[in-house]
Amino acid sequence: MSHRTEEIPQNDHDPTDAPASAEPDADRPDGSAKPAPDAPDGPAKPDTLTQPATDQPRPARSWEAVRHLLVRLHFYAGVLVAPFLLVAALTGLAYTFTPQLDQLVYGDQLRVEKAGDAPRPLAEQIAAARAAYPEGTVASVVTPPGPEDTTRVVLAVPELGEKQRTVFVDPYTAEVRGELTTWFGSTPLTTWLDDLHRNLNLGETGRLYSEVAASWLWVAVAGGLVLWIGRGRGRRAKSARGVLLPERGARGVRRTRSWHAATGVWLALGLLFLSATGLTWSNYAGERFGLLLDAANGNAPALDTALPGKEAPAGDHAEHAEHGGSGEATADADPADFDAALAAARDAGLGGTVVVTPAADAASAWTVAQNDNVWPVHYDRVAVDTAGGEITSRTYWADHPALSKLSKLGVQGHMGVLFGVVNQIVLALLALGLTAVIVWGYRMWWQRRPTRDDRQALVGKAPECGAWRRLPLPVLVLGIPAVIALGWALPVLGVTLAGFLVVDVVVGAVRRQRRTA
């Protein structure tokens, strides 16, 4: 079967998708075929779906309408949501390299030369930090992750709000190497790149962009997989090679589509992971996920820091332990107690880097929590009565519920921390691959444009409108409640999907009005 000349760009239609009596129409984005001139009883053109009922009977319901609906939904995601996905991919790519960027920019504060086998006592390191930076109070101390890393003395300074002042100390000499304004342990550069990825540095309002991206990413991926794997009836379309590799010898829009789709198949699992993990700490979907954790008892177990026989004047002991201290104290704890708490935790088997947090009040215990985010992770925590060096309570990472573990590990994997450099490389490839898929998608839209003198346009036509009217009743009966439930669980997806439906209805109404005018 021959293809059209350069007057109309080559269609992305697979010849095996249509009977021999039909030829592909370059102006149809869903790749459907228009009936041949000698086949008056062929399938109706999509635009007849929007004609008044007086012109023709209402189109019959068919399962093919499901595919047409997926084509239009994928088109909406590709054209309208892809800019959000592209920004998320590029900002995420930049964030992927933050460990190396931190070492490049803040190497003097973060790294030291190992000088001896035993570090100086924490009390001595804290004293040096407080002598250099006396403002605020000591909120916690983070022990070095490795032999060439500094100790971090974290100060709660009221003027900094939710951020902290972290003083970096050489653990071997107790020399202060400098200070940085940090946010939950992140350097200023990492914090800026993190905010850029999460909210474009626009605050809470900007978080909508990343939630739109995360909410629609899985929809675009899943819809694309269904369309690509379920296309046509040809031998190649059903083969593993036809699904996983671009079509050799294809030209024009077919070539672009094959690269777009085959690359998407290879990226699918990673993109679905990023979508799911990104949603867990988004604004609105994250709140729903929190409700799920509460209902399923999937939250991390709280560490009880109440000292036996003592009553706290106010506050919740478990809450203080869960958040690692909040710096509410008005005076520093005894620096020697940091060493006592650390020694008790080491004797209890807590190795690696730990966060030592002073007691919230006289009736509370100190907390020591492992903070090893690299696989195999370590997140055990203990509550310590420093007066006698006694462990009063303990939580084990192994005892965390499955949902809590998946959430914690998912976040670390999403941030490129869980598997170290390998994790970073995978995320970088996903970001670059998603960028390429988006660019190919827009190129297809441009390639499908009509180019004849009487039908020129900048881009191709949108897929057919109103396919939902022809959906089989079982799909409607099961699909409508499912979509409503999905809209509740993912509110941003629900709102934007409703907006797309409104656009469909308005476009259909306008077209019918024009035809009846």
N, C-alpha and C positions, 0 to 999 in steps of 0.2 A: 504494500500500500504506500503510495507516494505521499509526501508531505508538502505543505504549501511552500511557496517561494518566500523570498525576503519581504514580500509585501505584508505578510502577517507572520510574526515570530512563531517559531516551532512550538507546538503545544507540549505540555508536560504529560499528556495523556499516553498511557501505555496501549499500544494497538490491540493487545489482548483483552482490554477492558470492554470492547464493543464488538458487535457482530460485523461481519465483512461488508455489509451494505451501508455501514456508517463510516464517516470520517471525522477525525478530531477537529474541534472548533477551537482556534487559538484564543478566542475571546471568552472562553468559559474557564474560570479559575479552578473549578473542581474537576476538570479533565473529562467531563461528559461529552458524548458525541452528539452532533446534530443529525437528524434524519436525512437520508439521501433524498434527492428530488423525486426519485421514483418510488419512494416509500411513504405515501401520505398517511399511512396508519402507524407510523413510527412514534416513539415517545414524544410527549409534548415538551416544548421548550420551557425552561424554568420560569420565564417571565409570565407565562400564562397562569401561574399560581396566584398572581395578584390581580387578575382580571375580574370584573364583576361576575356574579353568579348568573346574570342574564346572558352572558356570552357563552358559557360552557358550564357543565356540571362541576360540582366540587371534586377535586382530584381524590382518587381512592387512596386509602391508607396503605402504606407498604413499608417493609423493613428497610428498603433502600433509602427512605427518608431519614433513618437514623444516621446513615453515612453522610447525607447532605447536611444534616444539622451539625455533625461533627466538623465537617469542612468549614461551615460558616463560623462555628465557635473557635476553631483553630485560626481562622482568618482574623477574627477580632483580637484574639490573644496575640497573634503575630504583629498586627498593625498598631494596635492601641496600647498593649501592655509591654511589647518588646522594648520600647525606650526605657522603661523602668528596669527591665531585666538587664539591659545593656549597661546601665549605670551601676546596678548591683554587681555585675560581673567585673567591671573595670575597677570599682572601689574595693571589691573583695580581692581582686588580684593584687592591688597595692597593699592591702592589709596582710596578705599571705607572707610578705617578706619582712614583717615587723621585727622578728627576732634578730635578723641580720642587720636591719636598719638601726635597731637599738644599740647593738654592739658597735656599729660605726659611729653613731652620734654620741652615745653616752658611755663609751668604753672605759673612760677614766673612773666613772662612778661604779660601774658594774663589775669590773674585772680587777684582779690583783695578781701579783706573782706569789706563788706559794713560798712561804718562808718558815719552814718547820712543820712538824707533824701535828702539834696540838694548838688549837686556837686559844686566844685569851678568853677569860671568863666573860659572860654576857654583861655582868655588872660593870666591868671595866670598859667595855665597848659602849655601853649606854651612858656611862659617865662622860666619856669623850664626846659623844653626840650631843648631850645636854649642855656641855660646856660651850660647844660651838653654836648650838641652836636652843636657847633656853625657853623659847615661847611654847605655849600649848602644854599638852601632857603626853606621856608615852602611851599610845593606844595598843601597840603590839610590837613584837620583835620577830623578824623572819630570819631563820638561820640559813646559811649559804647552801644553795642546791649542789654545788660542786666545790672542789678544793681551790679553784681559782676565782670564786665568786665572793662578793662582799656580803656582809651582814647588813640587814635593813632594819633600822630603828624608825618605826612609823609613829609620827606625832599627829595628834588631833589638834588642829588649830582652828578655832571658831571662825576666823575670817575667811577660811578656805571653803566653808560650807561642806558639801559632801566629799570634797577632795581632801587629801592629806599631804603633809610634808614628810617625805622619806629621806632620812639621813643614811648615807652609805659609809660603812666603816670597814676598814681592813681587819679581818678577824685575827690576823697573826700579830699585828702591831698596834691595834686599836687606834690607828690613824684615820681621821675623818677624810673621806675622799670627795665629799660634796653632798649636795642635796637636790632633790627634784620634787616638784608638785605632782603627785601621783593620784590616780583614781583606781581604787581597789588593786593596787600594785602595778598598774600600767604606767609607763613613762608618758610624758607629755606628747611625744610623737605618736606612740601607739594609741593613746586616748584620742588624739585628733583624727587619725585614720579610722579608728573604730567608730567614732561619731559620724565621720563622712560616709562610711558604709551603712550605718544604721539609720541616720536621719539627715544626711547631707549637711551636718552642722547647723541644722535649723531647729533643734530642740524637739519637743514632743510632736509638734505638727509635722515635722519632716519624717517622723517614723511611719507615716502613712505610705510613703513611697516604697519603703522596704517591705511593708506588709502586703501591699499590692503585688509586688514582685514575687514574694514567697507564696502568696495565695494562688497566683495564676501559673507559677512555674510548673507545678505538678499537673495542672490541667493541660497545659500546652504539650508537655512531654507525653502524658498518657494518650491524649487525643492524636498526637502525631504518630505514636507507635501503632495505634489501631488503624489509622488511615494507611500507613505505609505497609504494614504487614498484611492488611486485608485488601490491598489493591489488586485489581485485575484477576485474571484466571490463567495467565501464562505460566509456563514452566519456570521461568526465571523469577517471576514475582513470588512464587511459593518456595523457592530454594533458599537455603541458608546464605549462599553467596549473594543472591538477589536482595536479601534483607540487610546483610552486614557490609556489603561493599558497593561503592558507586558504580553506576552502569557504564561500562567501557564502550566507547564509540558513540555515546549519546551527545547531542549537540543542543545548544540553545537552552530553553527552560527545562527540558528533560535532564540535561546534564546538571544544571544548578540544583534541581529538585533532588536528584539522586545523591549529590554531595550533602545537601541539607539534611535529608532523611537518614542516610547511612551514618553520618556523623552523630546525629541525634540518638540513634540506637546505641552506639558505643558509649555515649555520655549519660544515657537514661538513668541508670542506677545511681550514679553520683549526683545527678541533678535532683532526683526524687529525695535523696538523703538530705541535700541542702535545703530543699523546700520544707521538708518535715521538721528538721531541727531549727530552721529559721523561724518557723511558726510558733515553736514552743516558747520562745521568749519575745514574741511580738506583743504589741499592745493589746489588741482585742482577742485574737485567737489564743494568745498566751494566757489571757484571763480564763478562757474556756478550758484550756489545758490544765490550769491550776484547779478548776472545779473537778475535772476528771481525776486528778491526783488525789484530791480530798475524798471523793466518792469511793475511789478504789483503794484507799489507804496506801497510796503510793508515794507519800512524802518520805524524805529522809528522817530517820529517828532522831528526836531531839536529845541533846545531852543535858542531863540534870546536873546543874551546878550548885544546888542548894546544899549547904553544909549541915550535917546532922546536928540537931539541937540548937540551931540558930535560925532566927527569923529575919528575913530581909525587910528593910523599911518600906520598899516599894519596888515595882518592876517584876519582870518574869525571868527567872533564872534560865529556863530553857531557851528563851528568845535571845538572851545575851550570848549564850554559848553558840547558838545557831549562826549568828552573824559575826562571831569572833570579836565581840566587844565593840562598843560604839564611841568610846572616848568621852563618856559623860563625866568621868572623875575630874575633880578640880585640882588634884595634886598627884604627883607621881607615886607609883608604888615603890617599895624598897627594891632597888636594882638587884640585891642579892636573891630576892624571891624568884627572879627570872631564872637564875641558875638552879634554884631548888626545884622549880616546876619542870625545867628541862631535864634535870637528872632523874626525876621520878618518871617522866615519860619515856626516857631512854631505857630505864630499868624495866618498864612495862612493855618494851619491844617496839616503840615507835621510832623507826629509823628514818633516814633521809631528811629532806628539808621540812621543817615544822614551823607553825605560827604559834608563838607563845603570847597569850592574852591575859592581862591582869584581871583580878576579880572585880566584878561590878560594884561590890560593897563588902562590908565585913562579914556578912552572912553567906557569901558566895565563894565558890572555889575558883581557882585559876583554870584556864583551858589550854591544852596543847593539842593542835590538830595537824595531822600530816597534810602536806600540800603538794604531792607529787602527781602532776597531771599527765606525765608521759607513761605510756603502757610498759609494764603492768602498773596501773595506778595504785596509789596508797592514800586512803582517806580515813584511817582510824583516828579517833579522838578520845582524849581522857580529860577528866576533871580532877584537879589536884588540890589537896589541902596543903599548902606550903609550910604550915606550922609544923606538921609532922612528916611531910613528904609522902602522904598517903593518897592513893588513887581512890576517889570517892564514887566515880561513875565512868562508864566507858561505852562507846559505840564502835562497832566494827563495820567496815565497808562491806564485808561479806554478808552482813545481816540487812543491808538496805533492800527495800522492795525492788522488784524487777523494773518497774516504771521509773523509779528514782535513779537506778543505775543507767538505764537507757538514756534518760534525760541528761544526766551528768556527762556520760561518755559522748553523747551526741553533740553537746555544746563544745566539748574539747576537740572533737573531730572537725566540727564546723569551723573552729578557730585555727585549725592547722597545728594543734599542739599534741594531740593524742599519740601520734606515731612519728613525731619529730620531723626530720627533713623529708622523709617519704610522704608524710601527710601534706607538707607544704607543696611538694611537686605535684601530687594528685590534684590539689585544689587549684594550682596554677593552670594545669592542663584543662581542668573543667571550665575555668573562667575563660581561657583562650578559646576553647572549643565552643562554648556557648556564644561567645562574641562572633565567631565565624558562622555559626548556624543562624544567628539573627541577621547578619549581613547578607547571607545567601537568601534568607526569606524575603528581605526587601528587594533583592535583585530579581527574584522570581516575579514579584508584584510588578516591577518595572518591565521585565521581559514580556509579560502577558499583555502589555498595552496594545491597543489597535494602532496600526501604522498606515493604513490606507488614507488617502487624501481626505476622504469624506468621513472618516471615523477616527481621527487622531486623538490621542489622550496621553497624559503624562504617565498613568499607571493603568493596570488592568482592572476589569470589572470585579466587584465583590461577588462572592458565591451567591447562589440563589437565596432569596428571602422567603420566609414563611414555611420552611420545611417542617417546622414543629406541628403545623396543622395536619400533616399527613402521617404523623407518627402512629404506629399501631396502638390500640387501646391498652394492651398490657404494659407497654412502655410508659404511657401516660399515667396509668394507675400506680405503677411502682415508682416511676421517675419523679413525679411531682412531690410526694412526701420526702423522697430521698434528697431532692434539691432543697426543700425547705429545711430539713435537718442539717444539711451541709451549710446552708446559709446561716443557721444559728451557730454552728461550730466555728465557722470561718466568716465572721461578719463582713469583713472587707470584700471577700469574694462574693458574698450574697448581695451586697449593695451594688457592686460594679456589674454583676451578672444581671441584676434587675435593670440597671441602666442600659445594658446592651439590648435587653428584651424591649425596652421602651423605644430604643432607636429602631429596632426591627419593625415594631408596630407602626411607628411614625412614617418610616420609609415606605412600608407597604401601603399605608393610607394615602400618602402623597402620589404614589404611582397610580393607584386606582382612580384618584381624583383627576389626574392628568388624562387618563384614558377615557374617562366619562365626559370630560370637558368638550 
